[in-house]
């Protein structure tokens, strides 16, 4: 089917100035449509990859890759031994004890629910990047018995407090008093603020010292659990299970894919649906190839008839128009892939230029926590988009080429 003669004639039809200029216009439109569709798809997918990567980094900057805790809801008394064992595992990069308190913070008339995590400042550096996100104060200000607390910036703003102010931590633990059972309360001094850029942390999280948290929860010398950082976060489910099996005793194991499964599944679904929607642009352009070739076949009826009388087989006639349609698809695909990749790699500079030219600001850091448009070009996405567009272009040539192969020379030359 792809003998040099069909290839030569098909490419010649693509280059030649046709009598019907409208056909040439539709052909050019098809190329441009495919190129624009691919450019849009590559750029949007790259920007979405950038956003997903940014969000993932911010979440994992504060969340551990895996967590070991008591399956019965109590504390881990032998946590120093557990720390030694997990740190000896070849895939563990860091481990730190913690106590997590689902409580409330109060300051004056303002009350807010919050997750208060009790940590050991030095050990926490091995599993989280809290120190890098401090905007006021230091993690080292947390010390045993001082009852200091570090708040998320948005949480502190809501409570109307700042460094040096007092907040009351209300825990789910209860104490018996002469007037009845009362929730356990403790006044803490705000020693610092942090900002990650995620509302889940900036608005709902606070940190205190590990010993202070153990006292609040009546754990004694025990801790709530051990947080782990692994050398390969994508293998966290498998590696965490391996680590848990090697430990003495029974522990509840939770990895980051379980804690944030709904969120990351939503991001993946969003990217998938956006890909389908944008790929319709390429589909419309490919459909234009069908209409272009149908009109070319109609315009070239006499040429096809002459070729048939000279002995050209129907299969080779079909190959002529498949070559012509495929050439349109290849040119559009190559232009789209090259231009789309270049634009995606420089989208930050392009957006900055547009903002400067028109005096607008697309991403206000006060609202979105980022001031630039992130982009992460993945080779797999580029290949998938380019390959899909090429396959769709080839498929679009089949029906018009089949119609050309069915042309009867006598019928086509009857009125010539």
N, C-alpha and C positions, 0 to 999 in steps of 0.2 A: 504493500500500500504506500510506503514511503520511499518509492523508487526515486532517483534523482530527477526524473522528468516531472512528476507531481510536485516535488519540492521546488523545482525551478519555476514552474508555472504559478504555483501558489504564492511564492515570494514576489513574483513579478506582478501578480494581481494586487498584492499589498502595496507595492511601491508605485504602481502605475497611476497616472491621472485619469480617473474614470470619466466616462461621458456624463454619468449621473453624479453631480457634485454632492447631492444630498446623501448619497451612500457614503461618500468620503467623510462627510460631516458626522454621520452616525458612527462610522468606524473610529474616527478620532475621539468622539465623545465616549465611546466604549473604553478606549485606552485610558483617557483621563479619569473616567469613573472608577475603573479598577485601581488606578494609581492612588486616587484620593481616598478610596475606601480602605486600601491597605495602609496608607499613611495614618488615617484616623485610628484604625485598629491598633497599629503598633504603638502610636503615641499614647492612646488611652490605656492600653494594657500596661505599658511601661510606667505611666503615672500611677496606676492602681497598684502595681507591684511596689513602687516607691512608697506609697501610703501604707500598704500592708507591712512592708519591712520596717517603716518608721514606727508604726503602732506596735509591732511585735517587739522591737527593741525597747520601747518604753515600758511595755508590760513586763518583759523579762528582766528589765533593769531592776525591778522591785520584787518580782515573783521568783521563787526558786524553781529549778527544773523538776525537783521531786521533793516530797515531804514524807517523813516517817513519823508516826504518832501511835499512841496507845489505842487499840481498836475498841476498848471499853470506855473511852472518854476520860480516863485518868491521865496521870503524868507518867513520864519515863524516868524512873529513879536512877537507873544505871546509865544515864546519858553520857558520862565521860567515856565509859567502855564502848558504847555504841559509836561515839565520835571516832575513837581510835580505829575501830573496825572498818567503818565506812571510808575513812581517810586513807586506809591502806589499800582500798580497791583501786586498780589501775585506771579506771574510767572516771573516778571522782576527782574533781579539781578543787572542791572546797566543801566544807560542812560547818554548820553553825546551829547551836540550840536556840529555841525560841519558846515563848508563851504567847498565845493569841487570845485576846479578850474581846468578845462581842459586847460592847457596852455603850454608854452615853457620856458625852462631855457637856458640861454646863458652865456657863459664865454669865452671872446675872440672870436676866430673863431668857437668855438664848440657850437652847438645848438642842443637841444634834447627836444622832446615832453615829457610831464610828467603830472601826476595827483598830483596837490598840494592840500593837505587837511589841512584846518585850524582847529585847535583843541584847547581845553582848557586843559592844561597838567594834572591837578589833576582829572578832570572829565573823561578824556580819559582812565585813569587807570581802570575804571569800565567796559569798553567795549572792550579794546584791550590790548595787551601785548607789546606795543612799547618799554616801559622802559626796559623790559627784553632782548630786541634785540639790544640795543645800544652798539656799539663797540667803540664809541668816543663821548665824551660830555654827556650831560644829557637832558632829556625832559624838565626839569625845567628851562633850559636856554631860552626857548621860553617865551617871556614876551611882554605885550602890548606896542606897539609903538617902540620896539627895532628893529623890522624887521629882525629877525633872522630866519634861515631856517635849517632844518635837512634833509639831503639827504640820499638816499639809497647808499650803498657802491659802487655798480657798476655804478650808475648814476654819482656819484662824480668822479669815476675813468675816465669815459668817458669825462666828462667836464674838467678834469684835475685840480680839486680844492680839497681843504681840509679845515679843521677848520681854521677860520680866513679869508679865501678868500671871494671874492665877486662874486655873481651870479645875473643875471638880470632875473626877472620873467616877462614874457609877457603874459597878460591875454586877453581873448576875448572881454573884455569891451573896449570901445573906448572913446577918449577924443577929443573935438573940439579945434584946435589950429589955429593960424594965417595962417599956411601953409596947413590946411585941417584937416581931421579926421585921428587920429593916434591911434594905439592900446595903452592901458594903460601899462606902464612899471614901474617897481620898483626894486631898487637894494636891495638885501638881503645879510646878512653876514652868512656864513656857520658856524653853532655853534656845529654841531655834525653829526655823521654818524651812520646808523643802517644797520643790515644785518639779513634778515629772512631766506635766503636760497631758496627763490622763485624769479625768474627773474621778475615776474609781479610787485613785490614790490622793490626789490633791484635795478632794472634798470629803473623803471618808476614812482617811488613815492617820494614825498617830503612832509614835514610837516612844517607849520608855526603856529603862534598864531591865535586864533579865531578872535580877534579884528582886526588884520592886514588883515586877509582874508576878513572880512566884509567890510573893507575900500576899498580893491582892487576891490571888486565886487559891490561897491556902495549900500550895503544892509542897511546901517545905523545901527540901533539897532537890526535888524533881523539876522537870521542865515539861512543857507541853508537847514538844517534838523536836525533830532534827531536820533542818533544811539542807538540801544537797544541790550542788552545781556540778554538772557532768561535762565531759569533754565533747559530747555530741548531743545537743538538745533534741535532735530529730529522732534519736534512738532512746529517748528518755523512758518510754514505757517498758521496753525490753531490759534496759540496763538497770532501771529501778527494781524490777522484779528479781533480777539476778542478785542485786545487793541485798534485798530483803530475805531471799532464800539462804544467803550465807550467814545471816545474823542469828544469834541465839535468841529464842523467844519469838513471839507473834507480834507483828506490827501492822498497822493500817498504812497502806501505801497509796499516795495520790501524786500523779505527775501533772505537769503544766498543761498537757493536752486534754486532760479531764477537767481541770479547773476552768479553762477558757475554751472548752470545746464548742459551745454554742456561738461564741463570738467569732472564732476563726472559721467555723462552718458558714456563718453568715457572710463573712468576707469572701470566702471561696465561691459561694453561690452568687454573690453580687458580681464577681469577676466573670463567672461563667455566663450569666444572663446578659451582661454588658457585651461580652464577646459575640453572643448569638445575635443581639440587636444590631451591632455595628457590622457584622458579617453580611447582613442583609444589603448593605450598601454595595458590597462586592457582588452579591447575587444579582442585584438590579443591573449593574454594569455588565455582568456576564450574560444576562438576558438580552442586553442590547447587541451582543455578538450574534445571538440567534437571529434577531431582526435584520442586522446588517447582512449576514450571510444569506438569508432568505431573499433579500432584495438583490444581492449580487448574483445569486443563482438565476433569478428571474431576468436580470439584465444580461447575463451571459448565456442565455439559452442557445443562441446560434453558435457561440464558440464551443459550447459543450457538444452540440450536435456534430460540428466539424471534427472535433477530436475523437468522438465516438466512431465516425465514419472512417477515420484514419487508423482505427484499430485500438484506440485506448480503451481499456477494460473499465467496467463500472467501478471496480474497487479503486483503480488509480484515479478516476474522476473524483471519487469520494475523498481520496487522499489530497487532491489539489485544494479543496475547500477546507479540509481539516487543517492543512498547513497554514492557509490564510487566516483562519480563526485563531489557531494556536499562536501565530505570530503576534496577533493583536494582544492576546492574553499574556504572552511572554514579555512583550515590551511594557505593557501596563504594570505587570507584576514586578519586573526589575526596577522600573522607575519608582514604584511605590515602596518597595523594600528598601532601596538605597535612600530615598528621600525621607521615608518614615524613620529609619534608624538614625540618620543624621539629626533629624529634628528631635527625636526622643533623647538622644545623647546631649543635646544642647537646649532642651526645653526650659531649663532654669534661666539661661541667658536670654532666650527669646521672650519669655514672660516678663523678665526684668526690663527688656527694651520696650515692650508694649506698655508696661506700667509707666515708664519714664516718658514715652511719647505722648500718651493720652492723659497722663496725670492721675491715674487710678491705682488702686492697690487691691489686688485680688484676694490676698491672704493676709488679713489683719492678725498679727501675732497675739493681740489681746483676746481674740476670739478663737483662733485656730491653734495657738501655741507654736505655730511655725510661720516663718516669713517667706519661705521659698517653696516652689513646687517640686517635690521629690520625684525622681525618675530612676527606675531600675530596669534597664533593657536586658531581657533574658533571651539568649540565643534560641531556646526552645520555642518561645512565643513567635519570634521572627520567622523561624523555619516553618512553624505550623501555619501561620497566616499566609506566607508566600506559597507554601505547598498547597494549601486549601484553595487559594485563588487560582493557581495554575490548573489544578485538577478541575475546578469548576469551569474554567475557560475551555479546556479540552472537551468536557462533556457537552458544553454549549454548542460545539461544532458538529456534533453527531447528526442531529436531525436535518439541518440544512444540507450537510454533505450527502446524507442518504437520499434526500430529494434530488440533488444534482445527479447522483448515480442512477436514478430511476428515469432520467430524461430520455425520451425516445427521439432519435435523430429525425425521423420522418415527420413527426408532429412539430418539432421545433423549427424545421426548415420549410414547413408548408407555405408560409406567407413571406419567405425571404426572397 
